[in-house]
Amino acid sequence: MYRRIRDLRTDHDMTQKELSKILGMSQTGYSKYETGENDIPTEILIRLSKIYNVSIDYLLDQTDCKKPYK
């Protein structure tokens, strides 16, 4: 899961600093999500799924289908 959120960020040409600003948090705090040092709160998962237009299941590495549910 952690690699997937990093890959999505880089695929969207965003730095950790840019994304952390969008999420309203520190770059260090966001970095800990990508390394797996901290679990990602549900609220952040929801926001990431909206930013990247993918399902939460995709973020959690439960499916390879990016398409969000309707």
mmCIF file as Biopython writes it, N, C-alpha, C and O atoms, coordinates in Angstrom:
data_model
#
loop_
_atom_site.group_PDB
_atom_site.id
_atom_site.type_symbol
_atom_site.label_atom_id
_atom_site.label_alt_id
_atom_site.label_comp_id
_atom_site.label_asym_id
_atom_site.label_entity_id
_atom_site.label_seq_id
_atom_site.pdbx_PDB_ins_code
_atom_site.Cartn_x
_atom_site.Cartn_y
_atom_site.Cartn_z
_atom_site.occupancy
_atom_site.B_iso_or_equiv
_atom_site.auth_seq_id
_atom_site.auth_asym_id
_atom_site.pdbx_PDB_model_num
ATOM 1   N N  . MET A ? 1  ? 0.823   -1.188 0.000   1.0 0.0 1  A 1 
ATOM 2   C CA . MET A ? 1  ? 0.000   0.000  0.000   1.0 0.0 1  A 1 
ATOM 3   C C  . MET A ? 1  ? 0.872   1.258  0.000   1.0 0.0 1  A 1 
ATOM 4   O O  . MET A ? 1  ? 0.561   2.225  -0.695  1.0 0.0 1  A 1 
ATOM 5   N N  . TYR A ? 2  ? 1.936   1.250  0.759   1.0 0.0 2  A 1 
ATOM 6   C CA . TYR A ? 2  ? 2.746   2.457  0.891   1.0 0.0 2  A 1 
ATOM 7   C C  . TYR A ? 2  ? 3.444   2.801  -0.425  1.0 0.0 2  A 1 
ATOM 8   O O  . TYR A ? 2  ? 3.570   3.971  -0.788  1.0 0.0 2  A 1 
ATOM 9   N N  . ARG A ? 3  ? 3.888   1.779  -1.121  1.0 0.0 3  A 1 
ATOM 10  C CA . ARG A ? 3  ? 4.514   2.023  -2.419  1.0 0.0 3  A 1 
ATOM 11  C C  . ARG A ? 3  ? 3.487   2.579  -3.408  1.0 0.0 3  A 1 
ATOM 12  O O  . ARG A ? 3  ? 3.801   3.430  -4.240  1.0 0.0 3  A 1 
ATOM 13  N N  . ARG A ? 4  ? 2.267   2.085  -3.299  1.0 0.0 4  A 1 
ATOM 14  C CA . ARG A ? 4  ? 1.218   2.534  -4.216  1.0 0.0 4  A 1 
ATOM 15  C C  . ARG A ? 4  ? 0.932   4.019  -4.050  1.0 0.0 4  A 1 
ATOM 16  O O  . ARG A ? 4  ? 0.781   4.724  -5.048  1.0 0.0 4  A 1 
ATOM 17  N N  . ILE A ? 5  ? 0.853   4.509  -2.828  1.0 0.0 5  A 1 
ATOM 18  C CA . ILE A ? 5  ? 0.572   5.937  -2.653  1.0 0.0 5  A 1 
ATOM 19  C C  . ILE A ? 5  ? 1.763   6.783  -3.108  1.0 0.0 5  A 1 
ATOM 20  O O  . ILE A ? 5  ? 1.582   7.896  -3.603  1.0 0.0 5  A 1 
ATOM 21  N N  . ARG A ? 6  ? 2.964   6.264  -2.944  1.0 0.0 6  A 1 
ATOM 22  C CA . ARG A ? 6  ? 4.135   6.981  -3.455  1.0 0.0 6  A 1 
ATOM 23  C C  . ARG A ? 6  ? 4.112   7.018  -4.977  1.0 0.0 6  A 1 
ATOM 24  O O  . ARG A ? 6  ? 4.365   8.058  -5.586  1.0 0.0 6  A 1 
ATOM 25  N N  . ASP A ? 7  ? 3.807   5.868  -5.590  1.0 0.0 7  A 1 
ATOM 26  C CA . ASP A ? 7  ? 3.765   5.801  -7.053  1.0 0.0 7  A 1 
ATOM 27  C C  . ASP A ? 7  ? 2.690   6.722  -7.623  1.0 0.0 7  A 1 
ATOM 28  O O  . ASP A ? 7  ? 2.920   7.378  -8.639  1.0 0.0 7  A 1 
ATOM 29  N N  . LEU A ? 8  ? 1.536   6.782  -6.994  1.0 0.0 8  A 1 
ATOM 30  C CA . LEU A ? 8  ? 0.479   7.684  -7.452  1.0 0.0 8  A 1 
ATOM 31  C C  . LEU A ? 8  ? 0.937   9.145  -7.375  1.0 0.0 8  A 1 
ATOM 32  O O  . LEU A ? 8  ? 0.689   9.937  -8.284  1.0 0.0 8  A 1 
ATOM 33  N N  . ARG A ? 9  ? 1.600   9.475  -6.288  1.0 0.0 9  A 1 
ATOM 34  C CA . ARG A ? 9  ? 2.085   10.851 -6.131  1.0 0.0 9  A 1 
ATOM 35  C C  . ARG A ? 9  ? 3.088   11.199 -7.228  1.0 0.0 9  A 1 
ATOM 36  O O  . ARG A ? 9  ? 2.999   12.261 -7.844  1.0 0.0 9  A 1 
ATOM 37  N N  . THR A ? 10 ? 4.041   10.304 -7.467  1.0 0.0 10 A 1 
ATOM 38  C CA . THR A ? 10 ? 5.048   10.601 -8.489  1.0 0.0 10 A 1 
ATOM 39  C C  . THR A ? 10 ? 4.443   10.565 -9.889  1.0 0.0 10 A 1 
ATOM 40  O O  . THR A ? 10 ? 4.861   11.329 -10.759 1.0 0.0 10 A 1 
ATOM 41  N N  . ASP A ? 11 ? 3.466   9.691  -10.119 1.0 0.0 11 A 1 
ATOM 42  C CA . ASP A ? 11 ? 2.781   9.653  -11.420 1.0 0.0 11 A 1 
ATOM 43  C C  . ASP A ? 11 ? 2.059   10.968 -11.709 1.0 0.0 11 A 1 
ATOM 44  O O  . ASP A ? 11 ? 1.869   11.343 -12.866 1.0 0.0 11 A 1 
ATOM 45  N N  . HIS A ? 12 ? 1.662   11.661 -10.643 1.0 0.0 12 A 1 
ATOM 46  C CA . HIS A ? 12 ? 0.979   12.950 -10.793 1.0 0.0 12 A 1 
ATOM 47  C C  . HIS A ? 12 ? 1.967   14.116 -10.687 1.0 0.0 12 A 1 
ATOM 48  O O  . HIS A ? 12 ? 1.565   15.269 -10.528 1.0 0.0 12 A 1 
ATOM 49  N N  . ASP A ? 13 ? 3.259   13.801 -10.777 1.0 0.0 13 A 1 
ATOM 50  C CA . ASP A ? 13 ? 4.329   14.817 -10.740 1.0 0.0 13 A 1 
ATOM 51  C C  . ASP A ? 13 ? 4.213   15.750 -9.546  1.0 0.0 13 A 1 
ATOM 52  O O  . ASP A ? 13 ? 4.349   16.967 -9.668  1.0 0.0 13 A 1 
ATOM 53  N N  . MET A ? 14 ? 3.958   15.149 -8.388  1.0 0.0 14 A 1 
ATOM 54  C CA . MET A ? 14 ? 3.845   15.927 -7.157  1.0 0.0 14 A 1 
ATOM 55  C C  . MET A ? 14 ? 4.963   15.541 -6.204  1.0 0.0 14 A 1 
ATOM 56  O O  . MET A ? 14 ? 5.372   14.381 -6.149  1.0 0.0 14 A 1 
ATOM 57  N N  . THR A ? 15 ? 5.451   16.515 -5.458  1.0 0.0 15 A 1 
ATOM 58  C CA . THR A ? 15 ? 6.407   16.232 -4.398  1.0 0.0 15 A 1 
ATOM 59  C C  . THR A ? 15 ? 5.640   15.949 -3.111  1.0 0.0 15 A 1 
ATOM 60  O O  . THR A ? 15 ? 4.451   16.248 -3.001  1.0 0.0 15 A 1 
ATOM 61  N N  . GLN A ? 16 ? 6.332   15.376 -2.152  1.0 0.0 16 A 1 
ATOM 62  C CA . GLN A ? 16 ? 5.698   15.168 -0.848  1.0 0.0 16 A 1 
ATOM 63  C C  . GLN A ? 16 ? 5.281   16.506 -0.251  1.0 0.0 16 A 1 
ATOM 64  O O  . GLN A ? 16 ? 4.230   16.610 0.382   1.0 0.0 16 A 1 
ATOM 65  N N  . LYS A ? 17 ? 6.095   17.514 -0.450  1.0 0.0 17 A 1 
ATOM 66  C CA . LYS A ? 17 ? 5.786   18.833 0.103   1.0 0.0 17 A 1 
ATOM 67  C C  . LYS A ? 17 ? 4.509   19.392 -0.512  1.0 0.0 17 A 1 
ATOM 68  O O  . LYS A ? 17 ? 3.666   19.935 0.202   1.0 0.0 17 A 1 
ATOM 69  N N  . GLU A ? 18 ? 4.356   19.264 -1.836  1.0 0.0 18 A 1 
ATOM 70  C CA . GLU A ? 18 ? 3.151   19.764 -2.499  1.0 0.0 18 A 1 
ATOM 71  C C  . GLU A ? 18 ? 1.904   19.033 -2.014  1.0 0.0 18 A 1 
ATOM 72  O O  . GLU A ? 18 ? 0.884   19.654 -1.712  1.0 0.0 18 A 1 
ATOM 73  N N  . LEU A ? 19 ? 1.998   17.710 -1.944  1.0 0.0 19 A 1 
ATOM 74  C CA . LEU A ? 19 ? 0.839   16.927 -1.521  1.0 0.0 19 A 1 
ATOM 75  C C  . LEU A ? 19 ? 0.511   17.169 -0.052  1.0 0.0 19 A 1 
ATOM 76  O O  . LEU A ? 19 ? -0.659  17.271 0.316   1.0 0.0 19 A 1 
ATOM 77  N N  . SER A ? 20 ? 1.525   17.261 0.775   1.0 0.0 20 A 1 
ATOM 78  C CA . SER A ? 20 ? 1.263   17.505 2.199   1.0 0.0 20 A 1 
ATOM 79  C C  . SER A ? 20 ? 0.587   18.858 2.400   1.0 0.0 20 A 1 
ATOM 80  O O  . SER A ? 20 ? -0.237  19.010 3.301   1.0 0.0 20 A 1 
ATOM 81  N N  . LYS A ? 21 ? 0.926   19.828 1.577   1.0 0.0 21 A 1 
ATOM 82  C CA . LYS A ? 21 ? 0.272   21.145 1.664   1.0 0.0 21 A 1 
ATOM 83  C C  . LYS A ? 21 ? -1.203  21.027 1.306   1.0 0.0 21 A 1 
ATOM 84  O O  . LYS A ? 21 ? -2.052  21.616 1.975   1.0 0.0 21 A 1 
ATOM 85  N N  . ILE A ? 22 ? -1.517  20.263 0.249   1.0 0.0 22 A 1 
ATOM 86  C CA . ILE A ? 22 ? -2.914  20.040 -0.147  1.0 0.0 22 A 1 
ATOM 87  C C  . ILE A ? 22 ? -3.677  19.358 0.984   1.0 0.0 22 A 1 
ATOM 88  O O  . ILE A ? 22 ? -4.838  19.674 1.242   1.0 0.0 22 A 1 
ATOM 89  N N  . LEU A ? 23 ? -3.013  18.420 1.655   1.0 0.0 23 A 1 
ATOM 90  C CA . LEU A ? 23 ? -3.655  17.663 2.736   1.0 0.0 23 A 1 
ATOM 91  C C  . LEU A ? 23 ? -3.671  18.435 4.056   1.0 0.0 23 A 1 
ATOM 92  O O  . LEU A ? 23 ? -4.320  18.015 5.013   1.0 0.0 23 A 1 
ATOM 93  N N  . GLY A ? 24 ? -2.957  19.566 4.110   1.0 0.0 24 A 1 
ATOM 94  C CA . GLY A ? 24 ? -2.933  20.379 5.323   1.0 0.0 24 A 1 
ATOM 95  C C  . GLY A ? 24 ? -2.128  19.762 6.440   1.0 0.0 24 A 1 
ATOM 96  O O  . GLY A ? 24 ? -2.523  19.801 7.605   1.0 0.0 24 A 1 
ATOM 97  N N  . MET A ? 25 ? -0.990  19.189 6.076   1.0 0.0 25 A 1 
ATOM 98  C CA . MET A ? 25 ? -0.142  18.548 7.074   1.0 0.0 25 A 1 
ATOM 99  C C  . MET A ? 25 ? 1.315   18.804 6.740   1.0 0.0 25 A 1 
ATOM 100 O O  . MET A ? 25 ? 1.624   19.388 5.702   1.0 0.0 25 A 1 
ATOM 101 N N  . SER A ? 26 ? 2.210   18.369 7.614   1.0 0.0 26 A 1 
ATOM 102 C CA . SER A ? 26 ? 3.631   18.560 7.366   1.0 0.0 26 A 1 
ATOM 103 C C  . SER A ? 26 ? 4.145   17.532 6.367   1.0 0.0 26 A 1 
ATOM 104 O O  . SER A ? 26 ? 3.572   16.452 6.220   1.0 0.0 26 A 1 
ATOM 105 N N  . GLN A ? 27 ? 5.227   17.878 5.686   1.0 0.0 27 A 1 
ATOM 106 C CA . GLN A ? 27 ? 5.854   16.946 4.752   1.0 0.0 27 A 1 
ATOM 107 C C  . GLN A ? 27 ? 6.370   15.725 5.502   1.0 0.0 27 A 1 
ATOM 108 O O  . GLN A ? 27 ? 6.291   14.606 4.994   1.0 0.0 27 A 1 
ATOM 109 N N  . THR A ? 28 ? 6.892   15.928 6.694   1.0 0.0 28 A 1 
ATOM 110 C CA . THR A ? 28 ? 7.402   14.820 7.501   1.0 0.0 28 A 1 
ATOM 111 C C  . THR A ? 28 ? 6.282   13.855 7.856   1.0 0.0 28 A 1 
ATOM 112 O O  . THR A ? 28 ? 6.453   12.639 7.783   1.0 0.0 28 A 1 
ATOM 113 N N  . GLY A ? 29 ? 5.138   14.404 8.241   1.0 0.0 29 A 1 
ATOM 114 C CA . GLY A ? 29 ? 3.990   13.557 8.575   1.0 0.0 29 A 1 
ATOM 115 C C  . GLY A ? 29 ? 3.546   12.736 7.387   1.0 0.0 29 A 1 
ATOM 116 O O  . GLY A ? 29 ? 3.272   11.543 7.520   1.0 0.0 29 A 1 
ATOM 117 N N  . TYR A ? 30 ? 3.471   13.368 6.219   1.0 0.0 30 A 1 
ATOM 118 C CA . TYR A ? 30 ? 3.076   12.628 5.020   1.0 0.0 30 A 1 
ATOM 119 C C  . TYR A ? 30 ? 4.119   11.578 4.660   1.0 0.0 30 A 1 
ATOM 120 O O  . TYR A ? 30 ? 3.768   10.462 4.277   1.0 0.0 30 A 1 
ATOM 121 N N  . SER A ? 31 ? 5.381   11.920 4.779   1.0 0.0 31 A 1 
ATOM 122 C CA . SER A ? 31 ? 6.460   10.987 4.462   1.0 0.0 31 A 1 
ATOM 123 C C  . SER A ? 31 ? 6.327   9.689  5.259   1.0 0.0 31 A 1 
ATOM 124 O O  . SER A ? 31 ? 6.624   8.608  4.751   1.0 0.0 31 A 1 
ATOM 125 N N  . LYS A ? 32 ? 5.888   9.802  6.485   1.0 0.0 32 A 1 
ATOM 126 C CA . LYS A ? 32 ? 5.726   8.621  7.339   1.0 0.0 32 A 1 
ATOM 127 C C  . LYS A ? 32 ? 4.617   7.701  6.832   1.0 0.0 32 A 1 
ATOM 128 O O  . LYS A ? 32 ? 4.639   6.502  7.110   1.0 0.0 32 A 1 
ATOM 129 N N  . TYR A ? 33 ? 3.653   8.241  6.097   1.0 0.0 33 A 1 
ATOM 130 C CA . TYR A ? 33 ? 2.637   7.390  5.466   1.0 0.0 33 A 1 
ATOM 131 C C  . TYR A ? 33 ? 3.261   6.582  4.331   1.0 0.0 33 A 1 
ATOM 132 O O  . TYR A ? 33 ? 2.981   5.393  4.183   1.0 0.0 33 A 1 
ATOM 133 N N  . GLU A ? 34 ? 4.103   7.229  3.534   1.0 0.0 34 A 1 
ATOM 134 C CA . GLU A ? 34 ? 4.712   6.543  2.395   1.0 0.0 34 A 1 
ATOM 135 C C  . GLU A ? 34 ? 5.721   5.476  2.816   1.0 0.0 34 A 1 
ATOM 136 O O  . GLU A ? 34 ? 5.921   4.494  2.102   1.0 0.0 34 A 1 
ATOM 137 N N  . THR A ? 35 ? 6.348   5.665  3.959   1.0 0.0 35 A 1 
ATOM 138 C CA . THR A ? 35 ? 7.322   4.669  4.425   1.0 0.0 35 A 1 
ATOM 139 C C  . THR A ? 35 ? 6.674   3.583  5.280   1.0 0.0 35 A 1 
ATOM 140 O O  . THR A ? 35 ? 7.307   2.575  5.593   1.0 0.0 35 A 1 
ATOM 141 N N  . GLY A ? 36 ? 5.417   3.789  5.655   1.0 0.0 36 A 1 
ATOM 142 C CA . GLY A ? 36 ? 4.728   2.820  6.497   1.0 0.0 36 A 1 
ATOM 143 C C  . GLY A ? 36 ? 5.004   3.005  7.972   1.0 0.0 36 A 1 
ATOM 144 O O  . GLY A ? 36 ? 4.580   2.190  8.791   1.0 0.0 36 A 1 
ATOM 145 N N  . GLU A ? 37 ? 5.711   4.066  8.319   1.0 0.0 37 A 1 
ATOM 146 C CA . GLU A ? 37 ? 6.010   4.330  9.725   1.0 0.0 37 A 1 
ATOM 147 C C  . GLU A ? 37 ? 4.740   4.657  10.501  1.0 0.0 37 A 1 
ATOM 148 O O  . GLU A ? 37 ? 4.615   4.295  11.671  1.0 0.0 37 A 1 
ATOM 149 N N  . ASN A ? 38 ? 3.792   5.346  9.851   1.0 0.0 38 A 1 
ATOM 150 C CA . ASN A ? 38 ? 2.493   5.662  10.456  1.0 0.0 38 A 1 
ATOM 151 C C  . ASN A ? 38 ? 1.374   5.110  9.583   1.0 0.0 38 A 1 
ATOM 152 O O  . ASN A ? 38 ? 1.471   5.117  8.356   1.0 0.0 38 A 1 
ATOM 153 N N  . ASP A ? 39 ? 0.318   4.634  10.220  1.0 0.0 39 A 1 
ATOM 154 C CA . ASP A ? 39 ? -0.869  4.219  9.476   1.0 0.0 39 A 1 
ATOM 155 C C  . ASP A ? 39 ? -1.563  5.452  8.919   1.0 0.0 39 A 1 
ATOM 156 O O  . ASP A ? 39 ? -1.501  6.533  9.505   1.0 0.0 39 A 1 
ATOM 157 N N  . ILE A ? 40 ? -2.219  5.278  7.790   1.0 0.0 40 A 1 
ATOM 158 C CA . ILE A ? 40 ? -2.907  6.386  7.146   1.0 0.0 40 A 1 
ATOM 159 C C  . ILE A ? 40 ? -4.331  6.456  7.689   1.0 0.0 40 A 1 
ATOM 160 O O  . ILE A ? 40 ? -5.084  5.489  7.572   1.0 0.0 40 A 1 
ATOM 161 N N  . PRO A ? 41 ? -4.706  7.585  8.280   1.0 0.0 41 A 1 
ATOM 162 C CA . PRO A ? 41 ? -6.069  7.723  8.800   1.0 0.0 41 A 1 
ATOM 163 C C  . PRO A ? 41 ? -7.109  7.648  7.674   1.0 0.0 41 A 1 
ATOM 164 O O  . PRO A ? 41 ? -6.826  8.002  6.529   1.0 0.0 41 A 1 
ATOM 165 N N  . THR A ? 42 ? -8.286  7.194  8.009   1.0 0.0 42 A 1 
ATOM 166 C CA . THR A ? 42 ? -9.371  7.058  7.039   1.0 0.0 42 A 1 
ATOM 167 C C  . THR A ? 42 ? -9.630  8.366  6.305   1.0 0.0 42 A 1 
ATOM 168 O O  . THR A ? 42 ? -9.828  8.362  5.091   1.0 0.0 42 A 1 
ATOM 169 N N  . GLU A ? 43 ? -9.631  9.468  7.014   1.0 0.0 43 A 1 
ATOM 170 C CA . GLU A ? 43 ? -9.887  10.767 6.399   1.0 0.0 43 A 1 
ATOM 171 C C  . GLU A ? 43 ? -8.863  11.064 5.293   1.0 0.0 43 A 1 
ATOM 172 O O  . GLU A ? 43 ? -9.220  11.584 4.236   1.0 0.0 43 A 1 
ATOM 173 N N  . ILE A ? 44 ? -7.615  10.737 5.538   1.0 0.0 44 A 1 
ATOM 174 C CA . ILE A ? 44 ? -6.565  10.972 4.539   1.0 0.0 44 A 1 
ATOM 175 C C  . ILE A ? 44 ? -6.738  10.022 3.360   1.0 0.0 44 A 1 
ATOM 176 O O  . ILE A ? 44 ? -6.541  10.428 2.215   1.0 0.0 44 A 1 
ATOM 177 N N  . LEU A ? 45 ? -7.102  8.768  3.612   1.0 0.0 45 A 1 
ATOM 178 C CA . LEU A ? 45 ? -7.362  7.826  2.517   1.0 0.0 45 A 1 
ATOM 179 C C  . LEU A ? 45 ? -8.473  8.337  1.611   1.0 0.0 45 A 1 
ATOM 180 O O  . LEU A ? 45 ? -8.372  8.245  0.387   1.0 0.0 45 A 1 
ATOM 181 N N  . ILE A ? 46 ? -9.524  8.870  2.202   1.0 0.0 46 A 1 
ATOM 182 C CA . ILE A ? 46 ? -10.639 9.405  1.419   1.0 0.0 46 A 1 
ATOM 183 C C  . ILE A ? 46 ? -10.162 10.574 0.567   1.0 0.0 46 A 1 
ATOM 184 O O  . ILE A ? 46 ? -10.484 10.661 -0.618  1.0 0.0 46 A 1 
ATOM 185 N N  . ARG A ? 47 ? -9.402  11.460 1.171   1.0 0.0 47 A 1 
ATOM 186 C CA . ARG A ? 47 ? -8.902  12.625 0.426   1.0 0.0 47 A 1 
ATOM 187 C C  . ARG A ? 47 ? -7.960  12.205 -0.697  1.0 0.0 47 A 1 
ATOM 188 O O  . ARG A ? 47 ? -8.033  12.752 -1.798  1.0 0.0 47 A 1 
ATOM 189 N N  . LEU A ? 48 ? -7.075  11.243 -0.437  1.0 0.0 48 A 1 
ATOM 190 C CA . LEU A ? 48 ? -6.163  10.762 -1.477  1.0 0.0 48 A 1 
ATOM 191 C C  . LEU A ? 48 ? -6.934  10.111 -2.625  1.0 0.0 48 A 1 
ATOM 192 O O  . LEU A ? 48 ? -6.586  10.293 -3.792  1.0 0.0 48 A 1 
ATOM 193 N N  . SER A ? 49 ? -7.977  9.356  -2.296  1.0 0.0 49 A 1 
ATOM 194 C CA . SER A ? 49 ? -8.758  8.710  -3.349  1.0 0.0 49 A 1 
ATOM 195 C C  . SER A ? 49 ? -9.430  9.748  -4.244  1.0 0.0 49 A 1 
ATOM 196 O O  . SER A ? 49 ? -9.568  9.539  -5.449  1.0 0.0 49 A 1 
ATOM 197 N N  . LYS A ? 50 ? -9.846  10.865 -3.654  1.0 0.0 50 A 1 
ATOM 198 C CA . LYS A ? 50 ? -10.450 11.940 -4.446  1.0 0.0 50 A 1 
ATOM 199 C C  . LYS A ? 50 ? -9.404  12.687 -5.273  1.0 0.0 50 A 1 
ATOM 200 O O  . LYS A ? 50 ? -9.653  13.021 -6.431  1.0 0.0 50 A 1 
ATOM 201 N N  . ILE A ? 51 ? -8.248  12.946 -4.691  1.0 0.0 51 A 1 
ATOM 202 C CA . ILE A ? 51 ? -7.175  13.635 -5.405  1.0 0.0 51 A 1 
ATOM 203 C C  . ILE A ? 51 ? -6.739  12.838 -6.631  1.0 0.0 51 A 1 
ATOM 204 O O  . ILE A ? 51 ? -6.556  13.398 -7.712  1.0 0.0 51 A 1 
ATOM 205 N N  . TYR A ? 52 ? -6.576  11.529 -6.454  1.0 0.0 52 A 1 
ATOM 206 C CA . TYR A ? 52 ? -6.078  10.675 -7.538  1.0 0.0 52 A 1 
ATOM 207 C C  . TYR A ? 52 ? -7.181  10.023 -8.363  1.0 0.0 52 A 1 
ATOM 208 O O  . TYR A ? 52 ? -6.905  9.369  -9.369  1.0 0.0 52 A 1 
ATOM 209 N N  . ASN A ? 53 ? -8.430  10.202 -7.936  1.0 0.0 53 A 1 
ATOM 210 C CA . ASN A ? 53 ? -9.582  9.607  -8.626  1.0 0.0 53 A 1 
ATOM 211 C C  . ASN A ? 53 ? -9.449  8.087  -8.731  1.0 0.0 53 A 1 
ATOM 212 O O  . ASN A ? 53 ? -9.599  7.503  -9.805  1.0 0.0 53 A 1 
ATOM 213 N N  . VAL A ? 54 ? -9.165  7.471  -7.597  1.0 0.0 54 A 1 
ATOM 214 C CA . VAL A ? 54 ? -9.059  6.020  -7.505  1.0 0.0 54 A 1 
ATOM 215 C C  . VAL A ? 54 ? -9.881  5.550  -6.313  1.0 0.0 54 A 1 
ATOM 216 O O  . VAL A ? 54 ? -10.265 6.346  -5.456  1.0 0.0 54 A 1 
ATOM 217 N N  . SER A ? 55 ? -10.146 4.251  -6.270  1.0 0.0 55 A 1 
ATOM 218 C CA . SER A ? 55 ? -10.892 3.707  -5.132  1.0 0.0 55 A 1 
ATOM 219 C C  . SER A ? 55 ? -9.968  3.561  -3.921  1.0 0.0 55 A 1 
ATOM 220 O O  . SER A ? 55 ? -8.748  3.466  -4.058  1.0 0.0 55 A 1 
ATOM 221 N N  . ILE A ? 56 ? -10.565 3.547  -2.763  1.0 0.0 56 A 1 
ATOM 222 C CA . ILE A ? 56 ? -9.792  3.313  -1.539  1.0 0.0 56 A 1 
ATOM 223 C C  . ILE A ? 56 ? -9.229  1.900  -1.557  1.0 0.0 56 A 1 
ATOM 224 O O  . ILE A ? 56 ? -8.127  1.668  -1.061  1.0 0.0 56 A 1 
ATOM 225 N N  . ASP A ? 57 ? -9.965  0.959  -2.117  1.0 0.0 57 A 1 
ATOM 226 C CA . ASP A ? 57 ? -9.435  -0.406 -2.250  1.0 0.0 57 A 1 
ATOM 227 C C  . ASP A ? 57 ? -8.142  -0.415 -3.063  1.0 0.0 57 A 1 
ATOM 228 O O  . ASP A ? 57 ? -7.222  -1.175 -2.762  1.0 0.0 57 A 1 
ATOM 229 N N  . TYR A ? 58 ? -8.072  0.421  -4.083  1.0 0.0 58 A 1 
ATOM 230 C CA . TYR A ? 58 ? -6.847  0.515  -4.868  1.0 0.0 58 A 1 
ATOM 231 C C  . TYR A ? 58 ? -5.717  1.079  -4.008  1.0 0.0 58 A 1 
ATOM 232 O O  . TYR A ? 58 ? -4.599  0.563  -4.037  1.0 0.0 58 A 1 
ATOM 233 N N  . LEU A ? 59 ? -6.002  2.131  -3.245  1.0 0.0 59 A 1 
ATOM 234 C CA . LEU A ? 59 ? -4.986  2.702  -2.357  1.0 0.0 59 A 1 
ATOM 235 C C  . LEU A ? 59 ? -4.487  1.672  -1.350  1.0 0.0 59 A 1 
ATOM 236 O O  . LEU A ? 59 ? -3.303  1.643  -1.014  1.0 0.0 59 A 1 
ATOM 237 N N  . LEU A ? 60 ? -5.391  0.836  -0.875  1.0 0.0 60 A 1 
ATOM 238 C CA . LEU A ? 60 ? -5.033  -0.169 0.130   1.0 0.0 60 A 1 
ATOM 239 C C  . LEU A ? 60 ? -4.448  -1.436 -0.482  1.0 0.0 60 A 1 
ATOM 240 O O  . LEU A ? 60 ? -4.184  -2.408 0.227   1.0 0.0 60 A 1 
ATOM 241 N N  . ASP A ? 61 ? -4.244  -1.425 -1.798  1.0 0.0 61 A 1 
ATOM 242 C CA . ASP A ? 61 ? -3.646  -2.549 -2.523  1.0 0.0 61 A 1 
ATOM 243 C C  . ASP A ? 61 ? -4.515  -3.812 -2.452  1.0 0.0 61 A 1 
ATOM 244 O O  . ASP A ? 61 ? -4.003  -4.930 -2.417  1.0 0.0 61 A 1 
ATOM 245 N N  . GLN A ? 62 ? -5.844  -3.609 -2.433  1.0 0.0 62 A 1 
ATOM 246 C CA . GLN A ? 62 ? -6.783  -4.726 -2.407  1.0 0.0 62 A 1 
ATOM 247 C C  . GLN A ? 62 ? -7.271  -5.083 -3.806  1.0 0.0 62 A 1 
ATOM 248 O O  . GLN A ? 62 ? -7.877  -6.135 -4.007  1.0 0.0 62 A 1 
ATOM 249 N N  . THR A ? 63 ? -7.007  -4.214 -4.763  1.0 0.0 63 A 1 
ATOM 250 C CA . THR A ? 63 ? -7.389  -4.440 -6.154  1.0 0.0 63 A 1 
ATOM 251 C C  . THR A ? 63 ? -6.418  -3.688 -7.043  1.0 0.0 63 A 1 
ATOM 252 O O  . THR A ? 63 ? -5.772  -2.732 -6.615  1.0 0.0 63 A 1 
ATOM 253 N N  . ASP A ? 64 ? -6.325  -4.134 -8.290  1.0 0.0 64 A 1 
ATOM 254 C CA . ASP A ? 64 ? -5.510  -3.413 -9.260  1.0 0.0 64 A 1 
ATOM 255 C C  . ASP A ? 64 ? -6.374  -2.519 -10.148 1.0 0.0 64 A 1 
ATOM 256 O O  . ASP A ? 64 ? -5.861  -1.856 -11.049 1.0 0.0 64 A 1 
ATOM 257 N N  . CYS A ? 65 ? -7.668  -2.502 -9.897  1.0 0.0 65 A 1 
ATOM 258 C CA . CYS A ? 65 ? -8.596  -1.658 -10.626 1.0 0.0 65 A 1 
ATOM 259 C C  . CYS A ? 65 ? -8.615  -0.276 -9.977  1.0 0.0 65 A 1 
ATOM 260 O O  . CYS A ? 65 ? -9.035  -0.124 -8.830  1.0 0.0 65 A 1 
ATOM 261 N N  . LYS A ? 66 ? -8.152  0.736  -10.729 1.0 0.0 66 A 1 
ATOM 262 C CA . LYS A ? 66 ? -8.074  2.096  -10.175 1.0 0.0 66 A 1 
ATOM 263 C C  . LYS A ? 66 ? -9.419  2.777  -10.081 1.0 0.0 66 A 1 
ATOM 264 O O  . LYS A ? 66 ? -9.608  3.659  -9.243  1.0 0.0 66 A 1 
ATOM 265 N N  . LYS A ? 67 ? -10.359 2.384  -10.926 1.0 0.0 67 A 1 
ATOM 266 C CA . LYS A ? 67 ? -11.635 3.088  -11.061 1.0 0.0 67 A 1 
ATOM 267 C C  . LYS A ? 67 ? -12.379 3.150  -9.729  1.0 0.0 67 A 1 
ATOM 268 O O  . LYS A ? 67 ? -12.620 2.122  -9.096  1.0 0.0 67 A 1 
ATOM 269 N N  . PRO A ? 68 ? -12.740 4.359  -9.310  1.0 0.0 68 A 1 
ATOM 270 C CA . PRO A ? 68 ? -13.491 4.472  -8.039  1.0 0.0 68 A 1 
ATOM 271 C C  . PRO A ? 68 ? -14.914 3.952  -8.196  1.0 0.0 68 A 1 
ATOM 272 O O  . PRO A ? 68 ? -15.462 3.920  -9.298  1.0 0.0 68 A 1 
ATOM 273 N N  . TYR A ? 69 ? -15.496 3.549  -7.087  1.0 0.0 69 A 1 
ATOM 274 C CA . TYR A ? 69 ? -16.868 3.071  -7.092  1.0 0.0 69 A 1 
ATOM 275 C C  . TYR A ? 69 ? -17.823 4.232  -7.253  1.0 0.0 69 A 1 
ATOM 276 O O  . TYR A ? 69 ? -17.522 5.363  -6.870  1.0 0.0 69 A 1 
ATOM 277 N N  . LYS A ? 70 ? -18.969 3.944  -7.822  1.0 0.0 70 A 1 
ATOM 278 C CA . LYS A ? 70 ? -19.983 4.992  -7.976  1.0 0.0 70 A 1 
ATOM 279 C C  . LYS A ? 70 ? -21.006 4.908  -6.880  1.0 0.0 70 A 1 
ATOM 280 O O  . LYS A ? 70 ? -21.939 5.710  -6.844  1.0 0.0 70 A 1 
#
